[in-house]
């Protein structure tokens, strides 16, 4: 089982699920929070790996498309030296590796579980951001459409 979700906040104030975030929505790239990724009982990404979460979700969605199309992808966090690598494993599997200066975590999932988790997490996140953002913020709409096509 794979689960991805967004938590908004920081280590000082604490984190809340994105569904509980009521704004205000900062300018693009300034929403520092975390994406949590758990695969088969292993927490790969957590709140210690916070970043500009709107940019991070865009990179995760792009990486998921790349993995779907090519069987591998490497995703770099926008503001931290953290890398997520996705590699095809067997007929329908994916190996997930997270590397950062202090460590490494890895797990395995099915291709469909991973893509469904990315799609669900990203759609939930970008739909909320669109509710809280000015109507002219077309980038979030573009990211939402990209996530929906996974």
DSSP file (Angstrom, degrees, kcal/mol; ACC not computed):
  #  RESIDUE AA STRUCTURE BP1 BP2  ACC     N-H-->O    O-->H-N    N-H-->O    O-->H-N    TCO  KAPPA ALPHA  PHI   PSI    X-CA   Y-CA   Z-CA
    1    1 A X              0   0    0      0, 0.0    39,-3.1     0, 0.0     2,-0.4   0.000 360.0 360.0 360.0 139.0    0.0    0.0    0.0
    2    2 A X  E     -A   39   0A   0     37,-0.2     2,-0.4    38,-0.1    37,-0.2  -0.972 360.0-177.5-122.4 134.8    1.2    3.5   -0.9
    3    3 A X  E     -A   38   0A   0     35,-2.7    35,-2.6    -2,-0.4     2,-0.4  -0.999   3.9-178.9-133.3 134.1    0.0    6.7    0.7
    4    4 A X  E     +A   37   0A   0     -2,-0.4     2,-0.3   113,-0.2    33,-0.2  -0.998  13.3 160.4-129.3 135.3    1.0   10.3   -0.1
    5    5 A X  E     -A   36   0A   0     31,-1.9    31,-3.2    -2,-0.4     2,-0.4  -0.985  32.4-120.8-150.8 159.1   -0.4   13.3    1.7
    6    6 A X  E     -A   35   0A   0     -2,-0.3    12,-2.2    29,-0.2     2,-0.4  -0.839  17.6-166.9-104.6 137.9    0.4   17.0    2.3
    7    7 A X  E     -AB  34  17A   0     27,-3.0    27,-2.9    -2,-0.4     2,-0.4  -0.991  11.3-150.9-121.1 133.2    0.9   18.5    5.7
    8    8 A X  E     +AB  33  16A   0      8,-3.2     8,-2.3    -2,-0.4     2,-0.3  -0.854  53.9  45.7-108.0 138.2    1.0   22.3    6.0
    9    9 A X  E    S- B   0  15A   0     23,-0.8     2,-0.3    -2,-0.4     6,-0.2  -0.954  73.4 -95.3 137.0-154.7    3.0   24.2    8.6
   10   10 A X  E  >  - B   0  14A   0      4,-1.3     4,-2.8    -2,-0.3    24,-0.0  -0.939  37.8 -88.4-155.1 176.4    6.5   23.9   10.0
   11   11 A X  T  4 S+     0   0    0     -2,-0.3     4,-0.1     1,-0.2    -1,-0.0   0.819 123.1  49.0 -62.4 -31.9    8.4   22.4   12.9
   12   12 A X  T  4 S+     0   0    0      1,-0.2    -1,-0.2     2,-0.1     3,-0.1   0.925 123.3  28.2 -74.7 -45.1    7.8   25.4   15.1
   13   13 A X  T  4 S-     0   0    0      1,-0.2    -2,-0.2     0, 0.0    -1,-0.2   0.673 111.1-122.1 -89.2 -18.7    4.0   25.7   14.6
   14   14 A X  E  <  -B   10   0A   0     -4,-2.8    -4,-1.3     2,-0.0     2,-0.4  -0.247  26.8 -82.1  93.9 170.1    3.4   22.0   13.9
   15   15 A X  E     -B    9   0A   0     -6,-0.2     2,-0.3    -4,-0.1    -6,-0.2  -0.872  34.5-172.7-116.3 145.1    1.8   20.4   10.9
   16   16 A X  E     -B    8   0A   0     -8,-2.3    -8,-3.2    -2,-0.4     5,-0.1  -0.953  39.6 -90.1-129.3 152.7   -1.8   19.9    9.9
   17   17 A X  E >   -B    7   0A   0     -2,-0.3     3,-2.3   -10,-0.2     4,-0.4  -0.322  38.8-117.7 -58.3 145.1   -3.3   18.0    7.0
   18   18 A X  G >  S+     0   0    0    -12,-2.2     3,-1.4     1,-0.3    -1,-0.1   0.802 113.1  67.4 -57.3 -29.6   -3.7   20.2    3.9
   19   19 A X  G 3  S+     0   0    0    -13,-0.3    -1,-0.3     1,-0.3    -2,-0.1   0.728 100.8  49.2 -64.2 -20.3   -7.5   19.6    4.1
   20   20 A X  G <  S+     0   0    0     -3,-2.3     2,-0.4   -12,-0.0    -1,-0.3   0.464  84.7 110.3 -95.8  -3.3   -7.5   21.6    7.3
   21   21 A X    <   +     0   0    0     -3,-1.4     3,-0.1    -4,-0.4   -12,-0.0  -0.601  40.3 178.9 -77.4 126.1   -5.5   24.5    5.9
   22   22 A X        -     0   0    0      1,-0.4     3,-0.1    -2,-0.4     2,-0.1   0.312  36.5-164.6-111.3   6.8   -7.6   27.6    5.5
   23   23 A X        -     0   0    0      1,-0.3    -1,-0.4     3,-0.0     2,-0.2  -0.453  61.3-146.4  97.3-172.4   -5.0   30.0    4.2
   24   24 A X        -     0   0    0     -2,-0.1     2,-0.7   108,-0.1    -1,-0.3   0.564  48.7-141.1 -71.7 157.9   -3.9   32.5    3.5
   25   25 A X        -     0   0    0    107,-0.5     3,-0.1    -2,-0.2     6,-0.0  -0.781  15.8-141.8 -89.2 117.8   -2.1   31.1    0.5
   26   26 A X        -     0   0    0     -2,-0.7     3,-0.1     1,-0.2     5,-0.1  -0.156  37.6 -72.0 -70.6 173.2    1.3   32.6    0.1
   27   27 A X  S >  S-     0   0    0      1,-0.2     3,-2.2     3,-0.1     4,-0.2  -0.250  73.4 -68.4 -64.1 157.7    2.8   33.4   -3.3
   28   28 A X  T 3  S+     0   0    0      1,-0.3    -1,-0.2     2,-0.1    24,-0.0  -0.146 123.2  19.3 -50.5 131.5    3.9   30.4   -5.4
   29   29 A X  T 3  S+     0   0    0     -3,-0.1    -1,-0.3     2,-0.1    -2,-0.1   0.376 103.0  90.1  89.8  -3.9    6.9   28.6   -4.0
   30   30 A X    <   +     0   0    0     -3,-2.2     2,-1.4    22,-0.1    -2,-0.1   0.327  51.1 104.5-107.4   7.6    6.5   30.0   -0.5
   31   31 A X        -     0   0    0     -4,-0.2    22,-2.3    -5,-0.1     2,-0.7  -0.701  55.3-167.9 -91.3  89.9    4.2   27.3    1.0
   32   32 A X  E     + C   0  52A   0     -2,-1.4   -23,-0.8    20,-0.3    20,-0.2  -0.698  34.6 111.1 -85.8 118.2    6.8   25.5    3.1
   33   33 A X  E     -AC   8  51A   0     18,-2.5    18,-2.7    -2,-0.7     2,-0.3  -0.722  57.2 -87.3-158.9-156.0    5.3   22.2    4.3
   34   34 A X  E     -A    7   0A   0    -27,-2.9   -27,-3.0    16,-0.2     2,-0.5  -0.969   9.3-146.2-139.1 150.1    5.8   18.5    3.8
   35   35 A X  E     -A    6   0A   0     -2,-0.3     2,-0.5    14,-0.3   -29,-0.2  -0.973  22.8-151.1-108.1 127.3    4.7   15.6    1.6
   36   36 A X  E     -A    5   0A   0    -31,-3.2   -31,-1.9    -2,-0.5     2,-0.5  -0.873  12.9-173.1-101.2 130.4    4.5   12.4    3.5
   37   37 A X  E     +AD   4  45A   0      8,-1.4     7,-2.7    -2,-0.5     8,-1.6  -0.984   5.5 176.6-126.8 120.8    5.1    9.2    1.5
   38   38 A X  E     -AD   3  43A   0    -35,-2.6   -35,-2.7    -2,-0.5     2,-0.4  -0.989   2.7-177.9-124.1 132.8    4.6    5.8    3.0
   39   39 A X  E >   -AD   2  42A   0      3,-2.5     3,-1.7    -2,-0.4   -37,-0.2  -0.966  69.4 -23.6-134.9 117.7    5.0    2.6    1.0
   40   40 A X  T 3  S-     0   0    0    -39,-3.1   -38,-0.1    -2,-0.4    -1,-0.1   0.887 128.4 -44.6  50.6  47.5    4.4   -0.9    2.5
   41   41 A X  T 3  S+     0   0    0    -40,-0.3     2,-0.5     1,-0.2    -1,-0.3   0.424 114.5 113.8  83.5  -1.0    5.0    0.2    6.1
   42   42 A X  E <   -D   39   0A   0     -3,-1.7    -3,-2.5    63,-0.0     2,-0.8  -0.910  60.6-142.0-106.9 124.7    8.1    2.3    5.3
   43   43 A X  E     +D   38   0A   0     -2,-0.5    -5,-0.2    -5,-0.2     3,-0.1  -0.765  27.1 170.0 -83.8 111.3    8.0    6.1    5.8
   44   44 A X  E     +     0   0A   0     -7,-2.7     2,-0.4    -2,-0.8    -1,-0.2   0.851  66.9  27.7 -91.4 -40.3   10.0    7.4    2.9
   45   45 A X  E    S+D   37   0A   0     -8,-1.6    -8,-1.4   -11,-0.0    -1,-0.3  -0.971  73.6 161.6-122.8 139.9    9.2   11.1    3.2
   46   46 A X    >   -     0   0    0     -2,-0.4     3,-1.9   -10,-0.2   -11,-0.3  -0.789  55.3 -76.1-144.6-173.3    8.2   12.8    6.5
   47   47 A X  G >  S+     0   0    0      1,-0.3     3,-0.7    -2,-0.2   -36,-0.1   0.655 119.3  69.2 -69.8 -15.3    8.0   16.2    8.1
   48   48 A X  G 3  S+     0   0    0      1,-0.2    -1,-0.3   -37,-0.0     2,-0.1   0.680  94.9  60.2 -70.3 -15.4   11.7   16.4    8.6
   49   49 A X  G <  S+     0   0    0     -3,-1.9   -14,-0.3   -14,-0.1    -1,-0.2  -0.285  77.8 158.0-107.2  45.3   11.9   16.8    4.8
   50   50 A X    <   +     0   0    0     -3,-0.7     2,-0.3   -16,-0.1   -16,-0.2  -0.216   6.1 146.3 -66.9 160.0    9.9   20.0    4.5
   51   51 A X  E     -C   33   0A   0    -18,-2.7   -18,-2.5   -20,-0.1     2,-1.4  -0.927  64.0 -46.3-169.2-172.1   10.3   22.2    1.5
   52   52 A X  E  >  -C   32   0A   0     -2,-0.3     4,-2.5   -20,-0.2     3,-0.4  -0.648  60.6-165.3 -73.2  95.5    8.3   24.5   -0.9
   53   53 A X  H  > S+     0   0    0    -22,-2.3     4,-2.7    -2,-1.4     5,-0.2   0.778  78.2  55.9 -68.1 -29.9    5.5   22.0   -1.1
   54   54 A X  H  > S+     0   0    0    -23,-0.5     4,-1.5     2,-0.2    -1,-0.3   0.920 113.9  41.7 -67.1 -40.4    3.7   23.5   -4.1
   55   55 A X  H  > S+     0   0    0     -3,-0.4     4,-2.1     2,-0.2    -2,-0.2   0.888 113.4  54.2 -69.6 -38.2    6.9   23.2   -6.1
   56   56 A X  H  X S+     0   0    0     -4,-2.5     4,-2.6     1,-0.2    -2,-0.2   0.922 106.8  50.3 -62.3 -44.7    7.7   19.8   -4.7
   57   57 A X  H  X S+     0   0    0     -4,-2.7     4,-2.7     1,-0.2     5,-0.2   0.904 108.6  53.0 -61.3 -39.6    4.3   18.4   -5.7
   58   58 A X  H  X S+     0   0    0     -4,-1.5     4,-2.2     1,-0.2    -1,-0.2   0.912 111.6  45.8 -61.1 -41.3    4.8   19.8   -9.3
   59   59 A X  H  X S+     0   0    0     -4,-2.1     4,-2.5     2,-0.2    -2,-0.2   0.875 111.4  52.0 -69.0 -37.4    8.2   17.9   -9.4
   60   60 A X  H  X S+     0   0    0     -4,-2.6     4,-2.4     2,-0.2    -2,-0.2   0.925 110.5  48.1 -64.2 -44.1    6.6   14.7   -8.0
   61   61 A X  H  X S+     0   0    0     -4,-2.7     4,-2.1     2,-0.2    -2,-0.2   0.929 112.4  48.7 -62.8 -44.9    3.9   14.8  -10.6
   62   62 A X  H  X S+     0   0    0     -4,-2.2     4,-2.3     1,-0.2    -1,-0.2   0.915 112.2  49.4 -60.6 -42.4    6.4   15.4  -13.4
   63   63 A X  H  X S+     0   0    0     -4,-2.5     4,-2.8     2,-0.2    -1,-0.2   0.868 107.9  53.5 -64.7 -36.8    8.6   12.5  -12.0
   64   64 A X  H  X S+     0   0    0     -4,-2.4     4,-2.6     2,-0.2    -1,-0.2   0.896 109.4  48.6 -65.5 -39.5    5.6   10.2  -11.9
   65   65 A X  H  X S+     0   0    0     -4,-2.1     4,-2.4     2,-0.2    -2,-0.2   0.927 111.9  49.5 -62.7 -44.5    4.8   10.9  -15.6
   66   66 A X  H  X S+     0   0    0     -4,-2.3     4,-2.8     2,-0.2     6,-0.5   0.918 112.3  47.6 -61.7 -43.7    8.5   10.3  -16.4
   67   67 A X  H  X S+     0   0    0     -4,-2.8     4,-2.7     1,-0.2    -2,-0.2   0.936 111.6  50.5 -62.1 -46.2    8.4    7.0  -14.5
   68   68 A X  H  < S+     0   0    0     -4,-2.6    -2,-0.2     1,-0.2    -1,-0.2   0.894 119.5  37.0 -58.4 -40.6    5.2    5.9  -16.1
   69   69 A X  H  < S+     0   0    0     -4,-2.4    -1,-0.2    -5,-0.2    -2,-0.2   0.816 133.6  20.5 -83.3 -31.9    6.6    6.7  -19.6
   70   70 A X  H  < S-     0   0    0     -4,-2.8    -3,-0.2    -5,-0.2    -2,-0.2   0.510  96.3-115.4-120.9  -8.6   10.2    5.6  -19.2
   71   71 A X  S  < S+     0   0    0     -4,-2.7    17,-2.7    -5,-0.4     2,-0.3   0.494  89.4  54.5  84.7   1.6   10.4    3.2  -16.2
   72   72 A X  E     +E   87   0B   0     -6,-0.5     2,-0.3    15,-0.2    15,-0.2  -0.982  52.9 171.7-161.3 155.8   12.5    5.5  -14.1
   73   73 A X  E     -E   86   0B   0     13,-2.2    13,-2.9    -2,-0.3     2,-0.4  -0.971  18.8-149.4-161.8 152.2   12.7    9.0  -12.7
   74   74 A X  E     -E   85   0B   0     -2,-0.3     2,-0.5    11,-0.2    11,-0.2  -0.992  15.9-165.3-129.1 123.4   14.8   11.0  -10.3
   75   75 A X  E     -E   84   0B   0      9,-3.3     9,-2.8    -2,-0.4     2,-0.5  -0.931   2.2-160.0-113.9 126.0   13.1   13.8   -8.4
   76   76 A X  E     -E   83   0B   0     -2,-0.5     7,-0.2     7,-0.2     5,-0.1  -0.893  24.6-116.9-105.7 134.2   15.1   16.5   -6.6
   77   77 A X        -     0   0    0      5,-2.6     5,-0.1    -2,-0.5     3,-0.1  -0.363  26.2-122.1 -62.0 147.4   13.5   18.6   -3.8
   78   78 A X  S    S+     0   0    0    -26,-0.2    -1,-0.1     1,-0.2   -27,-0.1   0.889 100.8  13.3 -61.3 -41.7   13.4   22.3   -4.7
   79   79 A X  S    S+     0   0    0    -27,-0.0     2,-0.3     3,-0.0    -1,-0.2   0.315 119.0  60.5-123.5   7.8   15.3   23.7   -1.8
   80   80 A X  S    S-     0   0    0      2,-0.2     2,-2.1   -31,-0.1    -3,-0.3  -0.957  83.4-110.6-136.3 154.5   17.0   20.7   -0.1
   81   81 A X  S    S+     0   0    0     -2,-0.3    20,-0.5    -5,-0.1     2,-0.4  -0.364  72.6 128.9 -81.9  61.5   19.5   18.0   -1.2
   82   82 A X        -     0   0    0     -2,-2.1    -5,-2.6    18,-0.2     2,-0.4  -0.962  37.7-168.0-119.0 133.4   16.9   15.3   -1.1
   83   83 A X  E     -EF  76  99B   0     16,-2.8    16,-2.7    -2,-0.4     2,-0.5  -0.970  10.8-161.5-125.7 136.4   16.4   12.9   -4.0
   84   84 A X  E     -EF  75  98B   0     -9,-2.8    -9,-3.3    -2,-0.4     2,-0.5  -0.977  13.3-165.4-113.5 124.1   13.6   10.4   -4.7
   85   85 A X  E     -EF  74  97B   0     12,-3.2    12,-2.4    -2,-0.5     2,-0.5  -0.940   4.6-166.1-114.0 131.5   14.4    7.8   -7.3
   86   86 A X  E     +EF  73  96B   0    -13,-2.9   -13,-2.2    -2,-0.5     2,-0.4  -0.966  12.5 175.8-114.9 127.2   11.7    5.6   -8.9
   87   87 A X  E     -EF  72  95B   0      8,-2.0     8,-3.2    -2,-0.5   -15,-0.2  -0.998  34.3-111.6-135.3 135.3   12.9    2.5  -10.9
   88   88 A X  E     - F   0  94B   0    -17,-2.7     2,-0.4    -2,-0.4     6,-0.3  -0.362  32.8-169.6 -58.9 139.9   10.8   -0.2  -12.5
   89   89 A X  E  >  - F   0  93B   0      4,-2.3     4,-1.0     1,-0.1     3,-0.3  -0.915  52.7 -33.7-138.1 108.2   11.2   -3.5  -10.7
   90   90 A X  T  4 S-     0   0    0     -2,-0.4    -1,-0.1     1,-0.2     0, 0.0  -0.306 105.2 -42.2  73.6-164.2    9.9   -6.6  -12.4
   91   91 A X  T  4 S+     0   0    0      1,-0.2    -1,-0.2    -3,-0.1    -3,-0.0   0.876 137.6   5.0 -69.6 -39.0    6.8   -6.6  -14.5
   92   92 A X  T  4 S+     0   0    0     -3,-0.3    19,-2.7    19,-0.0    20,-0.3   0.139 105.9 103.2-135.8  21.0    4.6   -4.3  -12.4
   93   93 A X  E  <  -FG  89 110B   0     -4,-1.0    -4,-2.3    17,-0.3     2,-0.4  -0.609  45.9-158.0-107.8 166.6    6.8   -3.1   -9.5
   94   94 A X  E     -FG  88 109B   0     15,-2.5    15,-2.0    -6,-0.3     2,-0.5  -0.988  10.9-145.0-141.5 132.0    8.6    0.1   -8.6
   95   95 A X  E     -FG  87 108B   0     -8,-3.2    -8,-2.0    -2,-0.4     2,-0.5  -0.851  17.1-157.0 -94.1 130.5   11.5    0.5   -6.2
   96   96 A X  E     -FG  86 107B   0     11,-2.6    11,-2.0    -2,-0.5     2,-0.4  -0.942  12.6-179.4-111.8 124.1   11.4    3.8   -4.3
   97   97 A X  E     -FG  85 106B   0    -12,-2.4   -12,-3.2    -2,-0.5     2,-0.5  -0.984   9.7-167.1-124.6 134.5   14.6    5.2   -2.9
   98   98 A X  E     -FG  84 105B   0      7,-3.0     7,-2.3    -2,-0.4     2,-0.4  -0.987  11.7-176.4-120.1 126.6   15.0    8.4   -1.0
   99   99 A X  E     +FG  83 104B   0    -16,-2.7   -16,-2.8    -2,-0.5     2,-0.3  -0.967  11.5 156.2-125.7 139.0   18.5    9.8   -0.4
  100  100 A X  E >   - G   0 103B   0      3,-2.3     3,-2.1    -2,-0.4   -18,-0.2  -0.939  57.8 -88.9-150.1 166.9   19.7   12.8    1.6
  101  101 A X  T 3  S+     0   0    0    -20,-0.5   -19,-0.1    -2,-0.3     3,-0.1   0.788 124.4  44.0 -53.9 -30.9   23.0   13.7    3.2
  102  102 A X  T 3  S-     0   0    0      1,-0.1     2,-0.3    -3,-0.0    -1,-0.3   0.478 122.7 -33.2 -95.7  -1.1   22.1   12.0    6.5
  103  103 A X  E <   -G  100   0B   0     -3,-2.1    -3,-2.3     2,-0.0     2,-0.3  -0.992  47.4-107.3 175.7-169.1   20.6    8.8    5.1
  104  104 A X  E     -G   99   0B   0     -2,-0.3     2,-0.3    -5,-0.2    -5,-0.2  -0.987  18.4-175.0-153.6 139.9   18.7    6.6    2.8
  105  105 A X  E     +G   98   0B   0     -7,-2.3    -7,-3.0    -2,-0.3     2,-0.3  -0.986   9.1 179.5-135.7 148.0   15.3    4.8    2.8
  106  106 A X  E     +G   97   0B   0     -2,-0.3     2,-0.3    -9,-0.2    -9,-0.2  -0.990   8.0 158.8-147.6 157.8   13.8    2.4    0.3
  107  107 A X  E     -G   96   0B   0    -11,-2.0   -11,-2.6    -2,-0.3     2,-0.3  -0.904  28.0-119.9-158.9-175.9   10.7    0.4   -0.3
  108  108 A X  E     +G   95   0B   0     -2,-0.3     2,-0.3   -13,-0.2   -13,-0.2  -0.963  28.4 161.6-136.7 150.1    8.8   -1.3   -3.0
  109  109 A X  E     -G   94   0B   0    -15,-2.0   -15,-2.5    -2,-0.3     2,-0.2  -0.944  42.2 -88.2-153.9 172.5    5.2   -0.9   -4.4
  110  110 A X  E  >  -G   93   0B   0     -2,-0.3     4,-2.3   -17,-0.2   -17,-0.3  -0.590  37.3-117.9 -83.5 156.3    3.2   -1.7   -7.5
  111  111 A X  H  > S+     0   0    0    -19,-2.7     4,-2.6    -2,-0.2     5,-0.2   0.918 115.0  49.5 -57.5 -46.4    3.2    0.7  -10.3
  112  112 A X  H  > S+     0   0    0    -20,-0.3     4,-2.4     1,-0.2     5,-0.2   0.886 108.7  52.0 -65.2 -39.6   -0.5    1.3  -10.0
  113  113 A X  H  > S+     0   0    0      2,-0.2     4,-2.2     1,-0.2    -1,-0.2   0.934 112.6  45.9 -61.1 -45.4   -0.4    1.9   -6.3
  114  114 A X  H  X S+     0   0    0     -4,-2.3     4,-2.5     2,-0.2     5,-0.2   0.956 114.4  45.5 -63.6 -51.1    2.3    4.5   -6.7
  115  115 A X  H  X S+     0   0    0     -4,-2.6     4,-2.6     1,-0.2    -1,-0.2   0.883 113.5  50.4 -63.4 -37.8    0.7    6.3   -9.6
  116  116 A X  H  X S+     0   0    0     -4,-2.4     4,-2.7    -5,-0.2    -1,-0.2   0.900 111.0  49.1 -65.3 -40.1   -2.7    6.3   -7.8
  117  117 A X  H  X S+     0   0    0     -4,-2.2     4,-2.6    -5,-0.2     5,-0.2   0.908 112.9  46.7 -67.1 -41.7   -1.2    7.7   -4.6
  118  118 A X  H  X S+     0   0    0     -4,-2.5     4,-2.8     2,-0.2     5,-0.3   0.946 114.0  48.8 -63.4 -47.1    0.6   10.5   -6.5
  119  119 A X  H  X S+     0   0    0     -4,-2.6     4,-2.6    -5,-0.2     5,-0.3   0.945 114.8  43.8 -57.8 -50.6   -2.6   11.3   -8.4
  120  120 A X  H  X S+     0   0    0     -4,-2.7     4,-2.3     1,-0.2     5,-0.2   0.930 116.7  45.6 -63.8 -46.7   -4.8   11.4   -5.2
  121  121 A X  H  X S+     0   0    0     -4,-2.6     4,-2.0    -5,-0.2    -1,-0.2   0.915 116.6  44.4 -63.8 -43.5   -2.3   13.3   -3.1
  122  122 A X  H  X S+     0   0    0     -4,-2.8     4,-3.1    -5,-0.2     5,-0.3   0.905 112.9  50.3 -69.9 -41.9   -1.5   15.9   -5.9
  123  123 A X  H  X S+     0   0    0     -4,-2.6     4,-2.5    -5,-0.3     5,-0.3   0.937 111.8  48.4 -62.7 -45.8   -5.2   16.4   -6.9
  124  124 A X  H  X S+     0   0    0     -4,-2.3     4,-1.7    -5,-0.3    -1,-0.2   0.930 115.5  45.6 -57.5 -45.9   -6.2   16.9   -3.2
  125  125 A X  H  X S+     0   0    0     -4,-2.0     4,-2.3    -5,-0.2    -2,-0.2   0.952 115.8  42.7 -64.7 -52.1   -3.4   19.4   -2.8
  126  126 A X  H  X S+     0   0    0     -4,-3.1     4,-2.2     1,-0.2    -1,-0.2   0.830 110.2  56.6 -71.1 -31.0   -3.8   21.4   -6.0
  127  127 A X  H  X S+     0   0    0     -4,-2.5     4,-1.5    -5,-0.3    -1,-0.2   0.925 110.2  45.8 -62.7 -42.4   -7.6   21.5   -5.7
  128  128 A X  H  X S+     0   0    0     -4,-1.7     4,-1.6    -5,-0.3    -2,-0.2   0.927 111.2  51.6 -66.1 -43.7   -7.3   23.1   -2.3
  129  129 A X  H  X S+     0   0    0     -4,-2.3     4,-1.2     1,-0.2    -1,-0.2   0.884 106.9  54.1 -61.0 -37.2   -4.6   25.6   -3.5
  130  130 A X  H  < S+     0   0    0     -4,-2.2    -1,-0.2     1,-0.2     3,-0.2   0.868 106.3  52.3 -64.7 -35.0   -6.9   26.6   -6.3
  131  131 A X  H  < S+     0   0    0     -4,-1.5    -1,-0.2     1,-0.2    -2,-0.2   0.849 117.0  38.9 -65.9 -33.3   -9.7   27.4   -3.8
  132  132 A X  H  < S+     0   0    0     -4,-1.6  -107,-0.5    -5,-0.1    -2,-0.2   0.508 105.7  80.1 -96.7  -6.3   -7.3   29.6   -1.8
  133  133 A X  S  < S-     0   0    0     -4,-1.2  -107,-0.0    -3,-0.2  -106,-0.0  -0.585  90.5 -88.8-102.1 161.2   -5.5   31.2   -4.7
  134  134 A X    >   -     0   0    0     -2,-0.2     3,-2.2     1,-0.1    -1,-0.1  -0.368  40.0-115.5 -62.1 147.4   -6.4   34.1   -7.0
  135  135 A X  T 3  S+     0   0    0      1,-0.3    -1,-0.1    -4,-0.1    -2,-0.0   0.741 113.2  65.3 -57.5 -22.8   -8.3   33.0  -10.1
  136  136 A X  T 3   +     0   0    0      1,-0.1     2,-2.1     2,-0.1    -1,-0.3   0.520  69.8 104.8 -79.8  -3.0   -5.4   34.2  -12.2
  137  137 A X    X>  +     0   0    0     -3,-2.2     4,-0.8     1,-0.2     3,-0.7  -0.496  40.0 164.3 -81.5  78.3   -3.1   31.6  -10.8
  138  138 A X  H 3>  +     0   0    0     -2,-2.1     4,-2.4     1,-0.2    -1,-0.2   0.706  60.0  74.5 -69.4 -22.2   -3.1   29.3  -13.9
  139  139 A X  H 3> S+     0   0    0      1,-0.2     4,-2.4     2,-0.2    -1,-0.2   0.895  95.1  49.9 -61.7 -40.1   -0.1   27.3  -12.8
  140  140 A X  H <> S+     0   0    0     -3,-0.7     4,-2.4     2,-0.2    -1,-0.2   0.880 109.8  51.5 -66.5 -36.0   -2.0   25.4  -10.1
  141  141 A X  H  X S+     0   0    0     -4,-0.8     4,-2.4     2,-0.2    -2,-0.2   0.914 110.2  49.6 -63.8 -41.6   -4.7   24.6  -12.7
  142  142 A X  H  X S+     0   0    0     -4,-2.4     4,-2.0     1,-0.2    -2,-0.2   0.910 111.7  47.9 -62.7 -43.1   -2.0   23.3  -15.0
  143  143 A X  H  X S+     0   0    0     -4,-2.4     4,-2.3     2,-0.2    -2,-0.2   0.887 110.0  52.8 -66.4 -38.6   -0.5   21.2  -12.3
  144  144 A X  H  X S+     0   0    0     -4,-2.4     4,-2.3     2,-0.2    -2,-0.2   0.936 109.3  48.7 -61.8 -46.6   -3.9   19.8  -11.3
  145  145 A X  H  X S+     0   0    0     -4,-2.4     4,-0.9     1,-0.2    -1,-0.2   0.900 110.5  51.6 -60.5 -40.7   -4.6   18.8  -14.9
  146  146 A X  H >< S+     0   0    0     -4,-2.0     3,-0.6     1,-0.2    -1,-0.2   0.913 110.6  48.1 -63.3 -42.3   -1.2   17.1  -15.1
  147  147 A X  H >< S+     0   0    0     -4,-2.3     3,-1.5     1,-0.2    -1,-0.2   0.881 106.1  58.0 -65.2 -38.1   -1.9   15.1  -11.9
  148  148 A X  H 3< S+     0   0    0     -4,-2.3    -1,-0.2     1,-0.3    -2,-0.2   0.725  99.9  59.2 -66.4 -20.4   -5.3   14.1  -13.1
  149  149 A X  T <<        0   0    0     -4,-0.9    -1,-0.3    -3,-0.6    -2,-0.2   0.434 360.0 360.0 -90.4   1.6   -3.8   12.4  -16.2
  150  150 A X    <         0   0    0     -3,-1.5    -1,-0.2    -4,-0.2    -2,-0.1   0.510 360.0 360.0 -70.3 360.0   -1.6   10.0  -14.2
